């Protein structure tokens, strides 16, 4: 064990508080990547022993046993047994147990202990166990299991130090003994032993406090619970609008100031154009939406950390069961509201193959945050900022809610059809543990938000910046002669003119045709593309440059066109990352191609119907 | 072997503790059976069904097993025969 940095894996049942413990041990020093070949997230981080020697920690997906039921559970088994590509077998295990759920979690712990790896047990969330009226004897548990047991509470530093010290000792004192292969344990006898040990370790037990049950009676009420869920979703989408306005304006103003400064400071040349019209206009138009994306993720993280998310899955299971999905699919689908990529990755927790495939195929119909910039721009420009009939409900927020709802309804209909045609199968199951309610930990939320913000900004800095620059070049050359529109005359403009023929029937104009192609890279590029095109159009006209993109579109588009454009983006499969992840998750091109095809058809039809209806009502 | 309807977990009244008398493992897949056991649902253990479905459906069923609350579908609950826990 000398020389190399010891690697230590955190392993345990779902809801054992592993991730909080991982965050507490590593702080922000963590890296999220994928295991090669599978899209299960690999969460690794750094920490150090008390004397400063570095260690590397891996957080493995929660599972109930070494016999996996789903893809992510398989990774846990493979890593522990040293069979996972790109990961050496861990030098030690930290088995995380929920102190309040010992009899259940000990079964898996016993299975892991039989492997004879250096192991330390973290008796986690002892604070919650106390809240629930449990007093535990850690020493007795340690004696029964034959390994060190350290009581931990993820917010307290003390347990972490003790935990790492125990791991250090365990690695040192572990002989070069053979590492055992997993015994084919009879699970009934395993559970029996787990229960006996748990009973020995529990000193006293008072009846469970009742308030959580009262909350569940309300939240899981057949009708009331549904209303609460809908209300929560509604508040979430309103908040995305209301709370993000000030910081978004601030960012927008900041970018404008930088643009004007560059224009005023540098001579008019190729490079200045590229920076001002390409990079700043394009990337800036997307970065402005960071506050909204963070607010959306904040809600999702809070719902997840508090334990509510599983309740939502419970409520939605009945409805989703009707179209052949399961409540399991609710969590990936809700994540898809932030981004379909992690959403599709989260489907690996769905055990049923056809259920999973259907969930993957409809995930892009959930309105992801990349669509938010497009929606936000068009709504702000075309939908009046008033309240509906004197109520506190804003019309803009309501339209946004309607767009989200269209995606959801569309997804349910598509799922229904798919489950009866291409993804036929037996009724999917739904078995899940309901975590206890918990106060979300500030650190966990902050780390989660930071990771999302970083991923978004990195995307803006790479994919979006690159497509914007390429687009700027295509828009700038060849130079238009005097009196002709540069945008129309350029290479990009000519390509767009070709595409315009196809999309003209559904009300799309040249602006949109131009934005659609680069938006294949990422949906929000539609916004940066229009921003870049308009910036080139505006040239050095200071008045035009001061005008926001929304204001300029207002003058050029009809309401019918704007609405058709919104309808298009509810369905359009415009994101290369989503197509790529679908290919990886389904092991081939068949399903991503199917997905792209059906989504484009739906998008075209939806935009068309919206446009023709709006024109019929005189909005053209 | 079909159990009397009144005696299966799926039909048991909410909020009342019952003991699992028998589980018809053949009524479910191997994976489902294992997951049930991993949840601690085995012959002889006590469970309390607590919540059932939403306005849309009777599915799923939430019950407590020991200190844990788990969700299963009605189809599995129908394969679990229960008796009074008294």
Interface residues (C-beta under 8 A of the other chain):
Chain A: X64 X65 X67 X69 X100 X101 X103 X104 X107 X132 X187 X188 X191 X208 X213 X216 X217 X220 X222 X223 X225 X226 X310 X313 X314 X315 X316 X317 X318 X319 X321 X322 X327 X351 X427 X429 X430 X431 X432 X433 X434 X436
Chain B: X29 X31 X32 X34 X35 X36 X37 X38 X39 X40 X42 X50 X51 X52 X53 X54 X55 X56 X57 X58 X59 X60 X62 X65 X66 X67 X68 X69 X70 X71 X72 X73 X75 X76
